[in-house]
Amino acid sequence: MFKTTIPFYNIQPQNEVYANELDQASYQIIHSGNYILGPYVEEFEEKFAQYTQRKHCISVGNGLEAISLTIRALDLDPKKNIITAANSFIASALGITLAGKNVDLVDCNPSYLFDTNDLKKINPENISAIIPVHLYGQMADMTQIRNWAESYSIPIIEDSAQAHGASRDDQTAGYKTAAATYSFYPTKNLGALGDAGCIVTDNEYLANHLKMLRNYGSIVKYEHDFLGTNSRMDALQAAFLTIKLKYLDEFNQARRKIAALYNERLASISNLSLPQVEIGSTHVFHQYVIEVNHRNELQKFLTEKGIATLIHYPIPIHQSKAYKSQLSHVRAPRTEKFASRILSLPIWPGMTEEMIEYICQSIQKFFKT
Ligand SMILES: *Cc1c(COP(=O)(O)O)cnc(C)c1O
């Protein structure tokens, strides 16, 4: 029987594919003397814009700042709220707070995504922008969200930090919206070897504004047109990302294959719901999330079998200590229910069929006893 422990995430099989290329790139950059912004960053921005089918890509320091800087660049009414998803990583909300705006949250649907039905309960008069999240690797229903937002002229920023390479109805994030933001945190589907992020957009004015905002409000050295900040990408990270981008589709395909194996082997368990892929959606499985009865007991059982799992996320944003008092009005019963019932299984390129078999057998064993 398979004995080794299975980590929740292991980057090594991916690293082996491009290790030589990363070595060469770091050597070149060390000796170039050019470490922040510059040609390597411009090359990555060009390639990622092309990959995401957007006109512009503006690299920044991380995914959180990608959100907060985009909000700042849109110059929104400070008295109104910005809506994001209750079922998300805290950064989706924190980006709003850090840009000096008020957060409001909507619940998720059974696919764990931004619930478009919940939008109907919201008074658009109070809303200055909306930030749907493409969670776990799957895009939210942008057609519905755009229909709602466009009828009130509310700009949309798509938090795509978990959805590099995803599409829905043949459209990628940022299609007919203000912008889409990405994180290149090392464990994302496309990850740097440190912190990095970016914004993609078809809006030239927004792109130029963001380029200045990330660099002290300046495009010409020492000329500062407005109050910017420092959120720039390193040449090293850009060069690494340009290399890794070439393999993104291949690795996303590997994730989908693992998801298909899980689906096949877990389908017969009646106490367990498989992740739903929406019609027309290309899911890139940043996470493989199941919903189960007795989640905590299952997680403990799997730990004892040497299988690491995580919960995304155990405490909904509005129930976290950080947001509890200011978001006490939020009603998100589905998000709250999922927080006690969902479990993320390991999914990383390089996992073997033997590992997946062992994980599925262990889950079957748990539900039989
Ligand atoms: C990772 C993540 C972010 C933040 O990215 P950082 O680069 O860690 O700042 C934002 N939103 C979501 C949904 C994420 O998963």
The ligand as an SDF file (V2000), in Angstrom:
LIG
                    3D

 15 15  0  0  0  0  0  0  0  0999 V2000
   -4.4340   35.0840   -3.1070 C   0  0  0  0  0  0  0  0  0  0  0  0
   -5.6240   35.8990   -3.2610 C   0  0  0  0  0  0  0  0  0  0  0  0
   -5.5820   37.3080   -3.2170 C   0  0  0  0  0  0  0  0  0  0  0  0
   -4.3930   38.0930   -2.7620 C   0  0  0  0  0  0  0  0  0  0  0  0
   -3.2030   37.8820   -3.3760 O   0  0  0  0  0  0  0  0  0  0  0  0
   -1.8200   38.2350   -2.6580 P   0  0  0  0  0  0  0  0  0  0  0  0
   -0.8510   38.2050   -3.8080 O   0  0  0  0  0  0  0  0  0  0  0  0
   -1.5610   37.1940   -1.6350 O   0  0  0  0  0  0  0  0  0  0  0  0
   -1.9210   39.5990   -2.0680 O   0  0  0  0  0  0  0  0  0  0  0  0
   -6.7410   38.0070   -3.5070 C   0  0  0  0  0  0  0  0  0  0  0  0
   -7.8970   37.3700   -3.7630 N   0  0  0  0  0  0  0  0  0  0  0  0
   -7.9850   36.0390   -3.7710 C   0  0  0  0  0  0  0  0  0  0  0  0
   -9.3130   35.4010   -4.0850 C   0  0  0  0  0  0  0  0  0  0  0  0
   -6.8670   35.2480   -3.5060 C   0  0  0  0  0  0  0  0  0  0  0  0
   -6.9790   33.9160   -3.4950 O   0  0  0  0  0  0  0  0  0  0  0  0
  1  2  1  0
  2  3  1  0
  2 14  2  0
  3  4  1  0
  3 10  2  0
  4  5  1  0
  5  6  1  0
  6  7  2  0
  6  8  1  0
  6  9  1  0
 10 11  1  0
 11 12  2  0
 12 13  1  0
 12 14  1  0
 14 15  1  0
M  END
$$$$
